[in-house]
Protein backbone atom coordinates (compact mmCIF):
# COMPACT_ATOMS: atom_id res chain seq x y z
CA UNK A 1 0.00 0.00 0.00
CA UNK A 2 1.30 3.48 -0.75
CA UNK A 3 1.89 6.35 1.66
CA UNK A 4 -1.29 7.98 0.35
CA UNK A 5 -3.76 5.52 1.92
CA UNK A 6 -7.11 6.51 3.33
CA UNK A 7 -9.62 4.58 5.39
CA UNK A 8 -9.29 1.81 7.93
CA UNK A 9 -8.37 -1.87 7.62
CA UNK A 10 -9.38 -3.59 4.39
CA UNK A 11 -11.30 -0.51 3.25
CA UNK A 12 -8.06 1.41 2.62
CA UNK A 13 -7.76 3.13 -0.71
CA UNK A 14 -5.04 5.17 -2.39
CA UNK A 15 -7.54 7.97 -3.14
CA UNK A 16 -10.10 9.41 -0.72
CA UNK A 17 -13.04 8.66 -3.04
CA UNK A 18 -13.79 6.64 -6.17
CA UNK A 19 -14.31 9.93 -8.00
CA UNK A 20 -10.72 11.00 -7.16
CA UNK A 21 -9.34 7.65 -8.31
CA UNK A 22 -11.22 7.97 -11.58
CA UNK A 23 -10.14 11.60 -11.99
CA UNK A 24 -6.49 10.70 -11.33
CA UNK A 25 -6.58 7.96 -13.95
CA UNK A 26 -8.41 10.20 -16.36
CA UNK A 27 -5.84 12.95 -15.77
CA UNK A 28 -3.05 10.66 -16.92
CA UNK A 29 -5.22 9.75 -19.90
CA UNK A 30 -5.74 13.50 -20.43
CA UNK A 31 -1.97 13.94 -20.66
CA UNK A 32 -1.80 11.20 -23.30
CA UNK A 33 -4.76 12.76 -25.15
CA UNK A 34 -3.13 16.18 -25.08
CA UNK A 35 0.16 14.89 -26.47
CA UNK A 36 -1.60 12.93 -29.21
CA UNK A 37 -3.96 15.77 -30.14
CA UNK A 38 -1.08 18.24 -30.11
CA UNK A 39 0.98 16.16 -32.51
CA UNK A 40 -1.95 15.59 -34.87
CA UNK A 41 -2.97 19.24 -34.68
CA UNK A 42 0.62 20.21 -35.49
CA UNK A 43 0.57 18.06 -38.64
CA UNK A 44 -2.89 19.37 -39.53
CA UNK A 45 -1.44 22.89 -39.38
CA UNK A 46 1.53 21.79 -41.44
CA UNK A 47 -0.81 20.43 -44.12
CA UNK A 48 -2.77 23.71 -44.14
CA UNK A 49 0.40 25.78 -44.49
CA UNK A 50 1.99 23.55 -47.13
CA UNK A 51 -0.98 23.04 -49.43
CA UNK A 52 -4.14 25.16 -49.45
CA UNK A 53 -6.08 22.57 -51.48
CA UNK A 54 -6.06 19.93 -48.71
CA UNK A 55 -9.00 21.51 -46.86
CA UNK A 56 -12.22 22.73 -48.44
CA UNK A 57 -14.71 25.10 -46.80
CA UNK A 58 -18.25 24.47 -47.99
CA UNK A 59 -20.00 27.70 -46.99
CA UNK A 60 -19.01 31.23 -46.26
CA UNK A 61 -18.30 31.46 -42.58
CA UNK A 62 -18.25 34.59 -40.47
CA UNK A 63 -14.95 33.56 -38.80
CA UNK A 64 -13.21 32.78 -42.08
CA UNK A 65 -9.44 33.31 -42.08
CA UNK A 66 -6.88 32.57 -44.75
CA UNK A 67 -6.04 28.85 -44.68
CA UNK A 68 -2.34 29.61 -44.26
CA UNK A 69 -3.17 31.66 -41.16
CA UNK A 70 -5.16 28.73 -39.78
CA UNK A 71 -2.21 26.48 -40.55
CA UNK A 72 0.13 28.61 -38.45
CA UNK A 73 -2.44 28.79 -35.65
CA UNK A 74 -2.70 24.99 -35.59
CA UNK A 75 1.08 24.54 -35.80
CA UNK A 76 1.69 26.73 -32.75
CA UNK A 77 -1.34 25.45 -30.84
CA UNK A 78 -0.45 21.82 -31.60
CA UNK A 79 3.10 22.25 -30.30
CA UNK A 80 1.80 24.04 -27.20
CA UNK A 81 -0.82 21.35 -26.49
CA UNK A 82 1.79 18.58 -26.83
CA UNK A 83 4.29 20.34 -24.55
CA UNK A 84 1.67 21.02 -21.86
CA UNK A 85 0.49 17.41 -22.19
CA UNK A 86 4.02 16.19 -21.49
CA UNK A 87 4.26 18.53 -18.50
CA UNK A 88 0.93 17.24 -17.20
CA UNK A 89 2.54 13.84 -16.57
CA UNK A 90 4.39 15.45 -13.65
CA UNK A 91 1.14 16.46 -11.94
CA UNK A 92 2.59 19.90 -11.20
CA UNK A 93 0.11 22.63 -10.35
CA UNK A 94 1.34 24.93 -13.11
CA UNK A 95 0.97 22.12 -15.65
CA UNK A 96 -2.61 21.49 -14.53
CA UNK A 97 -3.53 25.18 -14.83
CA UNK A 98 -1.76 25.40 -18.19
CA UNK A 99 -3.60 22.31 -19.43
CA UNK A 100 -6.96 23.87 -18.61
CA UNK A 101 -6.05 27.15 -20.32
CA UNK A 102 -4.58 25.48 -23.41
CA UNK A 103 -7.53 23.09 -23.71
CA UNK A 104 -9.94 26.05 -23.53
CA UNK A 105 -7.98 27.84 -26.28
CA UNK A 106 -8.04 24.62 -28.31
CA UNK A 107 -11.83 24.45 -27.94
CA UNK A 108 -12.13 27.99 -29.28
CA UNK A 109 -9.72 27.38 -32.19
CA UNK A 110 -11.45 24.14 -33.18
CA UNK A 111 -14.87 25.79 -33.00
CA UNK A 112 -13.63 28.39 -35.46
CA UNK A 113 -12.07 25.60 -37.58
CA UNK A 114 -15.46 23.78 -37.93
CA UNK A 115 -16.13 24.65 -41.60
CA UNK A 116 -12.79 23.23 -42.74
CA UNK A 117 -12.83 19.92 -40.88
CA UNK A 118 -16.10 19.48 -38.88
CA UNK A 119 -15.71 15.88 -37.69
CA UNK A 120 -12.19 16.41 -36.41
CA UNK A 121 -13.11 19.71 -34.78
CA UNK A 122 -16.03 18.18 -32.87
CA UNK A 123 -13.85 15.27 -31.73
CA UNK A 124 -11.13 17.61 -30.47
CA UNK A 125 -13.68 19.80 -28.69
CA UNK A 126 -15.09 16.73 -26.92
CA UNK A 127 -11.59 15.52 -25.94
CA UNK A 128 -10.67 18.99 -24.66
CA UNK A 129 -13.78 18.98 -22.47
CA UNK A 130 -12.68 15.62 -21.01
CA UNK A 131 -9.20 17.05 -20.38
CA UNK A 132 -10.61 20.10 -18.59
CA UNK A 133 -12.91 17.95 -16.44
CA UNK A 134 -10.20 15.46 -15.54
CA UNK A 135 -7.57 18.02 -14.68
CA UNK A 136 -9.90 20.31 -12.74
CA UNK A 137 -11.42 17.56 -10.57
CA UNK A 138 -8.18 15.74 -9.74
CA UNK A 139 -6.45 16.59 -6.46
CA UNK A 140 -3.07 14.83 -6.59
CA UNK A 141 -2.11 15.63 -3.01
CA UNK A 142 -3.82 13.72 -0.20
CA UNK A 143 -6.26 15.68 1.91
CA UNK A 144 -5.45 13.71 5.08
CA UNK A 145 -2.13 13.19 6.91
CA UNK A 146 0.03 10.50 5.34
CA UNK A 147 2.24 9.40 8.22
CA UNK A 148 0.94 7.22 11.06
CA UNK A 149 2.21 9.70 13.65
CA UNK A 150 0.36 12.57 12.01
CA UNK A 151 -2.87 10.52 11.87
CA UNK A 152 -2.98 10.05 15.66
CA UNK A 153 -5.15 12.49 17.52
CA UNK A 154 -4.16 13.62 21.02
Secondary structure as UniProt FT lines:
FT   HELIX           9..11
FT   HELIX           18..50
FT   TURN            52..53
FT   TURN            62..63
FT   HELIX           67..88
FT   TURN            89..91
FT   HELIX           93..112
FT   TURN            113..116
FT   HELIX           118..137
FT   HELIX           148..151
//
